């Protein structure tokens, strides 16, 4: 191959490669320039700084080398004397570089092969960069492809401009593909790796179902209906929660379609996966009741601090609410984000009876009263000794069979019991080595001081260094299962806000912050003016 080869043919080759690989023509020309420069260095010496330029219009190749201007030449292949340089460019100064044109030459077989490898590698790198940039922006889209081959259960898919993989665990159960089959999947990740960009597809991802519904339901595509949450047991069953921004459009009916045509199109794509479409509600209790369909719910009790909810269903609805292998309640939990505990009416009645007995026994032991009095107090809704000790005496005396003297006696006994408990807590606190100063933190009780000591929180500084989770605990959700971790004050009726307030007050007491730091920030003047402005 000679430098004086057909210039038009050189440009035609660059155009053809650029079209075939879908990359910029200039990138191909730059690869050719690098290849020619490398071949020229094998002729003029590897230390020589050779540059090659290809005219993008005429195809003319120009070779040159860069020489360092210096007063003392040590290597004439890369350096030039200052006097010689100034004959070519009077402004040349030591440390500058000057370009010298090199004559054309014929490439040898080895040089030509080396140049070919450079061009191939540069074009391959450019193609990989183009694929990565293209599919990185398509994460979250559904793509269509053709199966090229199946390796160990993983499906290698041809997307036209790239290759993607659907791993075995991202396929629906019992789903089989053969080379040549068409496949539709969700792009959930694109990674840049040494062997090229790796495009990962999934048919089990919850968002795959969202995208399929967007394609089948125009109202979702237009934004009139929104899919708020999705929970899937791939290939078996799924639940989606939908809401309509237009009160005249039924979100569930729109997703189902005429005679179920829309939802059936999605079901067929997902190999018969059953789909429950439920209306989303901002009210957690209503949403959870809807999510447990088709089971009927009698009553729900929410615990917002632990994101846990107790659901009571009729005895004959328990198996339906739980579902086969717990599928229905598990999907409902994933959909709503709540840990759902299902019990029958009989179980709830038994639990309430147990609580009634335990509370009655507490009153009997603490107040030294008989069973009838204890049960009357429990039946009236009293839940603790503290409540009895500090409630208005009239509320106790108003109980049938009680008078003012009885109410006074009950309150006296309740206060005496609390004093004995307080003394026990004080003794335990001292034994655990908890500082007296912790008692001065607002909101901290004697029982809490004992709990602090048992959790190695023994000074104001220890409490100041805690996080809210350290006190009230925290929950972690993994694979749809919620795991609860206890804190120092687990079991106390303390909210996250109250625990945070204790920690901040401890930091003030420890001198870490000032009281002024606890005051809420005042709104900026422009925000205040906007709030004061009359509403249209």
N, C-alpha and C positions, 0 to 999 in steps of 0.2 A: 504494500500500500504506500503510495507516494503522497506527499503534501499537495502536489499539483494535480491530484485526482479530480474527477469531474465534480465541480463545485455544486452544480444543480442537483446532482445525485445525492450529495451530502445533506443538503437541505431537505430533499424529499424523504431521505431516511429519517431525519429528525422529526419531520411532520408525521410520518407513518407511526413511529414509536410513540409519539405524544398522543395520537388519536387512539392507538390500541390500548395503551396503559391509562388513558384518561388523566394525563398530567400535562403541566404547562410545557409548551415547546421550548421555552427558554431554559427549563431545567435540563432537557435533553441536550441542548447545545452546550450548557455549562459542563455536563458530564463528558461530552466529547472534548471540550477544551482541556479538562483535567486529564483525560486519557492521553491526549497528544502531548501535553506538558510532561507527563510521566515518562512517555516514550522518549521525548527529547532529552530528559535528564539521564536516561541510560546511555545516550550518545555523547553528551557534553560533560557528564560527571554528576553523581548523585548530590554533590554539595552545591551545584549550580542552581540558582533561583530562576527557573525558566517559567515564562508566562506564554500561554497560547490564547489567541483571540480568533473567533470565527465571526465574520460579518454576517448578521442575520438576514441580510437582503441579497448579497452577492455570493455568499458562501466562501469568500476568500479567507485563507488561514494565514495569520501573522504570528511568527514566533519571535520572542525577545527574551533577554535575560536582564535581571536587575544586578547592578554593581554598586558596592558601597564606596563612596568617595572617602579616601583616606590619604594622609600625608605619606605614610609608609606602607607600601604594598607587600603583604605577606603571601597572598594567594591570588594570582591574577585571574582565577576563574570566578571569584566572587567579589574582588576589590578592584578599584581603579585609582590611579594617582590623581591628586587634586589638579595638577597642571593639565593632564590629559582630559579630565572631566570638564575643565573650564573652556577647553577648545570646542567642546560640543555645546556646553551651556555655561556662558560666562557667569551666571549667578550661582553655580554649584559651590557648595561649602562642605568641608569635612563632616561626615555623619549623614549627608544626604544620599539618596539613591538615584542612579541614573540608568535609563533604559537603553539597551543596545540590541539592535535588530539582528536576528540570527538567520542564516541562509536556510532555505528548504532542504530537506534530505529525505532519503528513502528509508521507510521503516523496515527492519528485519522481521523475520517470522516470530521471534521471541518477543520483540517489542510490540508487534501488532497483537499478539495473543494477550499480552499484559494490558494493552490499551482496551481490548475487548472486555476483559474482566472488570476493569474500572468502570466502563460504561454500563455494563450489566448490573453491577453492584449499586451504582448511583441511581439508575432508573428503578431498581427494586426498592431502594430506600425511599425514593420519592413516591412510589406507588403505595408503600406501606403508610407513609405519612398522610397521603391523600385518603386512604381507607380509614385510618384512625380518626382524622378530622371529620370525615363525612358521617361515620357511624357514632362517634361520640355525641354529635348533636342529635342523633336519632334515639338516644336512650329514652325509653318510655313510649316508643312507637311500636306498632304491630307491623311486621314485615312478612312478605311471602317469599318462599324459596323452593328449591328443588333438592330433594335428598340426593347427595353424591355417593355416600357410603355410610355404613353403620359399623362402628368399631367398639366392641365390648359394651354394647347397649347404648353408646353415645351416637347421636345422629349428626353427621357432618352435612351441612346444608350450603348449597350454592345460592347466594343472594344476587348474583349477576355481576356485581362489582366487588365482591368479597366473599369470604368463606366464614361461616359461623358454626357454632356447635351448640347442640341441645343435649345437655348431660342427662344421663339415665334418670337421675332423681328429679329432673325438671320436666319429665314426660309424664303423661297421665298413666295410671296403672293399667296394665294389660294393653297398652297402646303399642302397635307394631308399625314400623315404617320400612320400606324397601327402596333401593336406589331407583330414582325416577319419580317417586311419589311427590306430590306437592304438599307443602307444610306451611302453616301459618303459626307464628309465635311472637312473643313479646321480647323486645331488646331490653335487658335489665342491667347489662354491664358491658363495657368495652375497655380492654386493658392493652397498654403498650408493652409488648414483650420482645425479647431479642429475635425470636423467630417471626415476628410480625404482629400486627394488631390481632387480638383475640376477641371475637364478638360472641357473647354468651346470650343464648335465647332461652325462654322458658314458656311452657304451656300450663304450669301450675301456679304461676304468680297471681296474686289477687288482682293486680292491675290489668292482667290480660283479659279478665272478664269485664272489667270496666271499659276497656277499649273496644271490646266486641259489642257491648251494649251501645257505646257511642256510635258505632258504625250502623247498628240496626235501628236505633231510636233517634230520629232527627231532633226531638226535643232536648235530648241530652247533648247532642253535638252543638245545638244552638245555645245551650246554657240555661234553658227554661227549667229543665229538670236536672238536679244534681245528685250524684251518687255519693252519699256521705260516708259510707263505710262498707267494707266487704270482708267476709270471712268464708274461707273455702276449705273443704276436705276434698282435695282434687280427685276428680273422677267419680265421686260419690254424691256429695251434696254441698250446697253453698247457700249463703244468705247475703242479700244486699239490702242496704237501707237507702231509700230515696226520698227526696223532698222536692216540691214544686215551688218555683218562684211566682207562678201564676195560679191564683186561687181557682181559676176556672178549669184548670187541667189536673186530672187525677194522675199522680205520678206512678202509682202501681198499675193502673189500667193502660197508661201510655207505654210502659215497659213490657207489659204482657202482649199488647197488640190485639188486632182483630182475630178472634178465635185462637189466641196464643201464638200468632205467626211470628212475632218479634222474638219472644223468649225462646220459642222452639228453634229458631235459627242459631241462637247461642248454644242451646242444649245440644244440638246436633254437632256443632263444632267441638264441643267439650265431651264428646262420646257419651251422651246421655246423662251427664251430671245434673241432678235435680237442683232447681234454683228456687229458693223462697224469696219473694220480693215483698219487703215490709216498709211501711211508712216510717220515716225518721221523725223523732220528736225531741225538742230541746229538754223536755222533762225526762229525767233519767228513769223514773219508775214506769212511765208510759212507754218509753222506748224499750225497756227490758221486757215488759209484758208483750209488746208486739214481737220482739225478737224470739220469744219462746213459742210463737205459733208453730203448729196448730194447737198446742196445749192451752187449756184455760187456766187462768190465774185468779186465785181468790184474794190474796193480799200480798203486799210487798213491804219489807222493812229495810231502809237504806242506812248504811254507815259510811258517810262520805269520807271520814278520815282514813279508813282502811280500804276504800273503794270496794266494799263488800256489800252484798245484798242478799237478804233472805226472802225466798219466794215460797208462798204457801199455795198448794194446788189440791184439788179434790183427790181422794184416795184412788179413784179409778183413772186419774190423769197422770199419775206419777211416772209410769213407764213411758208415756207419750212425751212428757216434758223432758225427761232425761234422754230419750232416744236410744237407738241401738248402739251399744258400747259407749254411751254417754255423748253421742254425736250431737244431738240437738242442743243440749245445755253447753257443750264445749264451743260450738259455733256461736251461740248467743253470747257467751262470755267474750269471745274474740271480737265479735261485732260491736259490743257495747263498751268493752274495756272494764267491765265490772266482774268481780269474782262472785259467781252466783251459787248460792247454797239452796237446794230445793228440798222441801219437806212437805209431807202430807198434813191435812188438817188434824188427823189423829196424832201425828208426831208433835205438831205445834201445841195441841191441847195438853199432851203429856209433858212437854217442856215447860209450859206455863204452870202446870200443876206442881212441877218440881220446883220452879222458882218460888211459887207461893209457899210451899212447905219450907224451903230454905230460909225465906224471909221471915216466916212466922217463928221458926226456931231461933233465928237471930234475935228477934224481939223478946222471945221468952227468956233466953239466956242473958241478954244485956240488961233488960229491964226488970227481970225477976217477976214476970207476970204469968198468968195461966194461959193455956192454949187458946181459949175463947177470945180473950183480950188481944192476944197477938194476931189472931186471924182477922179480927175486926179492923185492927190498924192496917194490916196488909190489904184487906179488901177495900179500904178507903183510899188506897193508892200511895200510902207512905212507903218509901223504898229504903230509907236509911235512918240511922240513929240521929245523925246530924239534923236531918229534916224535922224529926220529932222534937229535938231539943230547942230549936230556934223558930219554929213555926208559931203563928199566932195561936194562943191557947184556945181561942174560940173555935178554931177548926177541929181541935180534938174534942172539946166539950160538946160540939154539935153532933158527934157520932151517937147513934141511938144506944141508950143505956149508960152513957157517960155523963158526968156533970163537971162543974168547974174544979171541984176538989180532986176528982180523978185526973183531969187534964193536968193540973198543977203537979200532982204526984208523979205522973208519967214523965213530965218534962224534967222534974228534979232528978229522977232516976237516970234519965237519958244524959243529963249534964254530968252526973257523977260518973257514969260509964265512960264518957268522953274524956274526963279528967284522968281516969285510971289508964285509958289507952294512951293518952298524951304522956303520962309518966313512963309508961313502957317504951314508947318511941324515944323519949329523951334518954333513957338508960341505954337503949340500943345505939343511939346516935353517938353517945360518948364512948361506947365500947368500940365503935367503928372508927373513931378519931375524926369525925366531921367537925369542922370549925364552927364556932358560934356565929361567925360573921355571915355564914350562908343563910341563917334564919332571917337576916335583914333584907334579903332580896325579895321584892314584892312578888306575891303569888306562891312562894315556897312554903309548904306546910311541914309539920313534924314527920308525917309519913313519907313525904318526899325526901326529907333529909336522910332517912334510913335507906331509902332506895338509892339515893346518890352515893351513900357510903358503900353499899353493896356493889355499886358499879364503878368504884374507885374515883368518885367525884367528891373530894373532901375539902375543897377550899373555893373561895370566890373565883380565884384564877382558873381553877379546874373547870368551873361552870362557864366562865367567860370564854374558854377555849373550845367549848363544845359547838357542834352544829345542831340544827333543829332535829335532824334524823337521829342524832345520838340520844335525844330525849324521848321522842315519840315513836321512833322506829321508822321503817320504810318498807316499800314493796317493790319487788322486781318481777317483771313479766318476761318469761322466756318460753318460746314454743306454745304460746297460748295459756300457759299455766302461771298463776300469780303466787309468788313466794313471799311470805311476810316475815320480816326480821324485827325483833323486839328492841325497844330502846329502854333507857333507864326508867322512864315514867310510863311505860306500857302498863295498862291496867288502871291508871289514873284517868279521870275525866279531864284531860288537858288537850286542847286543840293545838295545831301547829302554830297558830298566831300567838297563843298564850305562852307556848314554849319559847318561841322566838323572843317575845317580850322579856321573859326571865333572863335569857342569855344576854340581851342588850343591857338590861339593868345591872347584870353582873359585870359587864364590861365597864359600865360607868363606875360601879363601886371599886373595880380594880384599877381605875385610873387610865384605862386604855382609850376611852373616848370621853367626850363631855356630854352633859345633859342636852346641850343645844344640838348635838349631832342627831338626837332622836326625834327632833321636831320635824314634821313634814316640810318638804321644800315648798317655798311660796311660788305660785305661778308667775311666769314672766309677765311683764307689763302688757305686751301685745296679746298674750293669752287671756289675761284678766279683762282687758278691754273687750275681747271677743265674747267672753262669757257675759259681760254686763250689757252687751249690745242687745237691742230688742230682737226677738226672733220673728222671722217672716211668717 
